[in-house]
Amino acid sequence: MKKYTLSIFLPILLMPLSAVTPPWESTTLEDDTITRAIHINARYYFRYTNPDEEQRESLSHHAETDWRIPLNQVALVCLDIWNMDLHQDMHERDDRITRERISPLIKAARAQGLQIIHAPGPHIARRHANWLNLEKDKSSGAESNDTPNWPPPTFLKKTGEYVQYASPEVPNMLRSWDILRDNAGFHDLVQPVADEPVIATGEELHRLCAEKGILFLIYVGFHTPGCMTTRNYGMIDMRDRDYTCILVRDCTNGMETHETFDDQTSMKGAIAFLEQNGIYSILSEQLISSLDTMNVDRR
């Protein structure tokens, strides 16, 4: 009987069991089946201690998986990798990461036939010829009859009796976002190639994965925290749809404050949060090495 070490189990205490993809299931193939497989040592945070040790947070530690995953069950998701952004200094970091790390990783992925999925944001996706538009059958947005219409629209818009709770007006904020919405596009090094799919929503990503049999989503893009964690096609929402999500942690950038910009505390904290809540991480050089040394598995 095959044995598994403690380190392969998810370090999740409060996470729903439905969100867990057991490592042993991810590598199981039918007898006499030949498939190309990628070896993944993904990092997570193990919040437990050894049985003979006191349960103390100071004794918890990082651990890694040891997975060999069929390549046709994996996709590389390029999330919100743009040619511009709201803050120039943030975009300068984004651009450097894209050129030095994301672009070489995409090149290695394409060379091995790893599925690339582009998730650039609805306003960019819907303008591109490769947009899949997989929600044509979706209603105009009306909720089901048994869904409460709450909070009320006046609270959402902060009008009427709720006007006092509106966010302070920021000079040029709406104008800045309008410019970004109308002019942002794919980074020049992350343009979709051939028929690589472009999705606009988490539902489209889900339908695409179901069609192609994809179970593992590897994420690169911006920002963590930010769109990588809050978009409905981002890591947290797709984890909640029961996919195993892996962040390439040196292929992202943080959405920082004036206090955290220099040492990227926000990004480091976000990665720690993700690794403690069912999402894994890996370095681009590890992933490229795994792609370059891929072999054929027979199980």
N, C-alpha and C positions, 0 to 999 in steps of 0.2 A: 504494500500500500504506500502510495506517495505521501510523504510527510511535508508539512509546511511550518516554517518558523513563525514565531509570534510577530515578527516584524512585517509580515505581509498583510496583516489585518488593519483595517481602517482605524485611525486613532480618534474615533468619533464616539462621544458619550451620549449626546442628546439627539443625534441625527436620525431621521426616520430610516427604518431598515430598507424601505423601497428605494432609497437613494444610493444604496451601496451596490457596486458591481464587484462580486467576489473575484479575486485575482485568478483563482483556479478555473473559473468559468471562461475568463477572457482568453485562455490559451487552449481550451479544449477543442479539438477538431475531430471530425468523423474519421473512423478507421480507414486507412488506405487513401486518405486525401492528401494531396500535395498542395502546399500553399507557400507563398513568400511571407516571411514573418519578420517583424522588427522587435529588437530587444530593447526594453524600456526599463531603466532604473529611475523611477520617479520618486521624488522626495515628498514626505509628508511629516507631520508632527505627531509623535507618539506620546500621548498624555498619560500613559500608565507607567508604572514602575514594575520591576521584577517581583514575583510573588513573595520573596523574602525581604522586600524593602518596604519602607513606609511610603504610603501614597502622598507624595509631596510634589508640588508643581516644579520646584527647583531641581528635582531628579528626573523630570521628563526630558525628552530628547528627540532629535530628528531621526527618521528611519527611511529606508528605501524599499521599493518593490523590486521584484525580479521577474518581470513579465516578458513573455514572448508572444506578441500579438499578431494575428493575421493582418497583413497590410490592408486588405480590402475592408477591414473593420475600423480603420483609422482615417481621420481627416485633419488637415491643418487649416484652422480658421484664422483668416486675416481680418482682424476687427478694427475698424475705424482708423486705418492707416492713411492719413490725408497729406495733401500737398501744402496745407496751411492750417493754422489754428488761431485761437483767440489771443494767446499770449506768445510773443515772439521768442522769449527765452525758453519757454516750454517746448515750442516747436523745434527750436535748434537742437535740443536733446533728442526729440522724437526723430528728427531727420538723421542725426548721427547714428542712432540705434538702428534705424531702418536700413541705412546704407552699409553699416559695418556688421550687423548681425542678422537682421530679418532677411535681407536680400540673399545672402549666401545660403541661409537655411531654405528659403523657397527654391533656390536653384537646385540644391541637393534633393529636395522633396520631389520636384518635377522630374529630375533625372531617374528617380526610382519609381515613378508612377504613383506617388502618394497623392490622394485626392486633395486638391486645394479648393477651399470655399471662401469666397470673398463676402464679407459682411461690413460694408463701409458706412452704414447708416441709411435709413430709408430715403432721405433726400438725394443721396448719391446713387444708391442702388437702382431706384426707379427711373433714372435717366440713362442707365446703361443697357446696351443691346443684349447682354447676357443675363439680365434680371429674369429670374424664373417665374415670378408672378404666380406662385402656387396657391394663392388664396382667392382665386377668381370666384369660387363658390361661396366665399364668406359673405355673410349678410352685411348690411350697411353699417353695422356697429351696434345694433340694438341688442340689449342683453335679453336673456331668457326671462319669461314671465315671472318666475319665482325669485329673481334676483332683486333685492331691495335697491331702489334708486336713492342711494345714500353714500356719502354725504350729498346734500342738495347742490344743484348747480350754482346757486348764489354763493355757497361757501367756497366752491372750487374757484370761482372768478373773483372772490373777495369783494362782492358787491352787496348792496342793501345793508342789512344789519351786521354783515361781516366785514365791511369796508375797513374797519379799524385794524383788522388783522393782516392787511395786505403788506407784502414786502416793501421795504423802502425803495423808491424809484432811484435807479442808478443812471446818471447821465450817460447817454450814448449806448446803453446796454442793448436796447432793442435794435438800434442801427447796427451795432457790431455783430449781433447774431444774424441779422438779415444778410449782411455782407458775407458772413461765413456760410450760411445756408445756400446762398446763391452762387458762391464762387469756389467753395471747397470741392475737391475731387480726389481721385486716387493718387497716391504718391507715384511719381514716375517710375519707380522701381517695383511697384506692386500692382501694376496694371493686369487685369485678367488676360490670360493667354488662351487662344483657341476657344474652346467651349467651356472653360472653367466657370462654374456656376456663381452667380451673384444673388444674394438673398437680402431681403429688407427687414424681415421680422423673425422672431424665434419660432413662430409656427411654420414659416417657410423652411427654416433650418431643420426643424423636426421632421417635416414631411420629406425633405430631401434625404435625410439620414435613414428614415424608414424605407424609402424606395431603394437605397443603395446598401442597406444592411450595416450602416456605420454605427458603432457603439462608443468609440473613443474620440474625443474632440481635443486636439492640441491647439492652444491659443497663442497667438502673437498679436501685438497691437497696443492700442492706447485708449484709456489710461487705467492704471491700477493704484489706488481706487479711481473710480470714474466709470467710463462706458464699459470697461471690461467686467465690472461687477454689477452695473445697474441696467444695462441694455437687456431687453428680453431675449436676445440671442447671445448674451454673455454667459460667463461661467456659472454664476449662481442659479440663474433660471434654467439653464440646460442641465445642471446637476439635479435640480428639482424635477426635471423630466426623466431622471434616471440614467443619464449618460455619465460616463466617467470623463471628467475634464482635467486637463493637464495644462498648466501655465508654463510657457518658456520664460523663466523669470528674468533673463537678461535681454529679452526681446519686448520689453514694455517699459513704461516710464510712469512716474507718479503724478497725480494731480496734487501739487504741493501748496503750502502757504508760505508767507514771507518768513515764518519761523522754521520751516522744514525744508526749504528749497535746497540749501547747500548739501545737507546730508541725506535727503530723500527719506525722511522719517515716515512720511505718509505711505509711501510705496512699501517700505520694509514692514510696517505694521499691517498693511493690507495683505501682503504675502503670508505673514505669520497667521493672520485670521483665516485665510483660505486654506492653508495647510492644516489647520486644526479643525476644519469643517468640511472634510470630504473632498477637497480639491487638491490635486498634486502639483508638483512643479519639477522642472528639469532645466538644465542649461543647454543653450543652443549647440555648443561644441559636443555635448553628449549625444544629442539627437542627430547631428550631422554624422558623427562617428557611427552611430547605430544604422543610419541609412546607408552609409558607405560600405558597411560590412554585412549587410543583409544577406541572408542565405535562404535556402529552401528547406522547409521543415516537412518531415513526414511523420504523421502520428497514427 
